């Protein structure tokens, strides 16, 4: 099954590349070779499916697409994020943990909403909407996984910002897409099968 998911991931990666290319204003171009988007998508889907099964592979595909688009354009488009809510909810239905997943989604959205309200210049509303998806996927595994996923995203984003400062490639005012770090934290929790 893992090999099948990896092959599916390659095809999904190709579609994700095309999707990311369709959004104008790319800040960070993705070269066609090596096929990094395809290989990363295949690896994430295969690992998540291997550790947790097919219900979570759906979130892996959507999350990878959002990470690539956000990294390239600094935008988390509503056209992907909002329809992902019912899709992820339906995918998580067979786990039997949908009520906890929904509660986790609402809770993480509220936390990110508060962060956005306090400092709107530091975070976009797209990150707030993405938080709900991450909260759903992580909470379906349990509240401990939810806490770790929420914390990991913040930690990874802070480490990247610190690296920009230390290498003098950025200042305290330098903005960068935060969604990929949020998703990397979530994928770490999912791949570890928390």
C-alpha positions in Angstrom: 0.0 0.0 0.0 2.9 2.4 0.7 4.3 2.0 -2.8 0.8 2.6 -4.3 0.5 5.8 -2.1 3.9 6.9 -3.2 3.0 6.5 -6.9 -0.3 8.3 -6.3 1.8 11.0 -4.5 3.9 11.5 -7.6 0.8 12.2 -9.7 -0.7 14.4 -7.0 2.7 16.3 -6.9 2.4 16.9 -10.6 -1.1 18.3 -10.2 0.1 20.4 -7.2 2.9 21.9 -9.3 0.4 22.8 -12.0 -2.0 24.3 -9.4 0.8 26.4 -7.9 1.9 27.5 -11.3 -1.7 28.7 -12.0 -1.4 31.3 -9.1 0.2 34.4 -10.4 2.8 36.5 -8.6 5.1 33.6 -7.7 7.8 34.9 -5.4 9.7 31.7 -5.3 9.8 29.8 -8.6 9.9 26.0 -8.5 12.2 24.6 -11.2 10.9 21.6 -13.1 14.0 19.6 -12.3 14.7 18.0 -9.9 11.0 17.2 -9.4 11.1 18.3 -5.8 7.3 19.0 -5.5 6.5 15.6 -6.9 9.0 13.7 -4.7 8.0 15.6 -1.5 4.3 15.0 -2.2 5.0 11.3 -2.7 7.0 11.0 0.5 4.5 12.9 2.6 1.5 10.9 1.3 3.3 7.6 1.6 4.5 8.3 5.1 1.2 9.6 6.4 -0.8 6.7 4.8 1.7 4.2 6.1 1.6 5.5 9.7 -2.1 6.4 9.9 -4.0 5.1 6.9 -6.0 6.5 4.0 -8.2 9.0 5.9 -5.1 11.1 6.7 -3.6 10.9 3.2 -6.4 13.2 2.1 -5.1 15.9 4.5 -1.6 15.2 3.3 -2.5 16.0 -0.3 -4.4 19.2 0.6 -1.7 20.3 3.0 1.1 19.8 0.5 -0.8 21.8 -2.1 -1.3 24.6 0.4 2.3 24.6 1.5 3.6 24.8 -2.1 1.2 27.5 -3.1 1.9 29.5 0.1 5.7 29.2 -0.3 5.6 30.3 -3.9 3.0 33.2 -3.6 2.8 34.0 0.2 -1.0 33.3 -0.2 -3.2 30.6 1.2 -6.1 30.8 -1.3 -9.7 30.4 0.0 -10.4 28.4 -3.2 -8.3 25.6 -1.7 -8.6 26.1 2.1 -12.4 26.5 2.5 -13.5 23.5 0.4 -10.8 21.4 2.3 -12.9 21.6 5.5 -15.7 19.3 4.4 -13.3 17.1 2.5 -11.1 16.5 5.5 -14.1 16.1 7.7 -15.5 13.4 5.4 -12.1 11.7 5.2 -11.8 11.6 9.0 -15.3 10.2 9.4 -14.2 6.5 9.3 -11.7 7.2 12.2 -14.6 7.7 14.6 -12.9 10.8 15.9 -14.8 13.4 13.9 -16.3 15.2 17.0 -12.9 15.6 18.6 -11.4 16.6 15.2 -14.0 19.3 14.8 -13.4 20.6 18.3 -9.7 20.7 17.6 -10.3 22.6 14.4 -12.4 25.2 16.1 -9.9 25.5 19.0 -6.9 26.0 16.9 -8.7 28.4 14.6 -9.7 30.4 17.7 -6.1 30.5 19.0 -4.7 31.6 15.6 -7.6 34.1 15.3 -6.6 35.6 18.6 -2.9 35.8 17.4 -4.1 37.5 14.2 -6.2 39.9 16.1 -3.4 40.9 18.4 -0.8 41.3 15.6 -2.5 41.3 12.2 0.8 42.4 10.5 2.5 39.3 11.7 0.1 36.7 10.3 -2.5 36.5 7.6 -6.1 35.3 7.7 -5.1 32.5 5.5 -3.0 31.1 8.4 -6.0 31.3 10.7 -8.1 29.4 8.2 -5.3 26.8 7.7 -5.1 26.3 11.5 -8.5 24.8 11.5 -7.5 22.1 9.1 -4.4 21.3 11.0 -6.4 21.3 14.3 -8.9 18.8 12.8 -6.2 16.4 11.5 -4.1 16.5 14.7 -7.0 16.4 17.2 -8.4 13.3 15.4 -5.2 11.6 16.8 -5.7 13.0 20.3 -5.2 16.2 22.2 -1.5 15.5 22.8 -1.0 15.3 19.1 -3.0 18.5 18.7 -0.8 20.4 21.2 2.4 19.1 19.6 1.3 20.0 16.0 0.3 23.5 17.1 3.5 24.1 18.9 5.7 22.6 16.2 4.4 24.9 13.6 5.2 27.9 15.7 8.6 26.6 16.6 9.6 25.8 13.0 8.5 29.2 11.9 10.5 30.9 14.7 13.6 28.9 13.9 13.3 29.9 10.2 13.0 33.5 11.2 16.0 33.2 13.5 18.0 31.6 10.7 17.1 34.6 8.4 18.3 37.0 11.1 21.5 35.1 11.9 22.5 34.8 8.2 21.5 38.4 7.7 19.1 37.5 4.9 16.3 39.2 6.8 15.4 41.6 9.5 12.8 41.5 12.3 10.4 43.0 9.8 11.0 40.4 7.1 7.9 38.6 6.2 7.8 35.0 5.0 5.0 32.5 4.4 4.1 30.8 7.7 1.7 28.2 6.3 4.5 25.8 5.2 5.9 25.7 8.7 2.5 25.1 10.3 2.0 22.2 7.9 5.5 20.9 8.4 4.7 20.7 12.1 1.5 18.9 11.4 3.1 16.5 9.0 5.8 15.7 11.6 3.1 14.8 14.1 1.2 12.7 11.5 4.3 10.9 10.1 5.3 10.0 13.7 1.8 8.5 14.1 1.4 10.3 17.4 
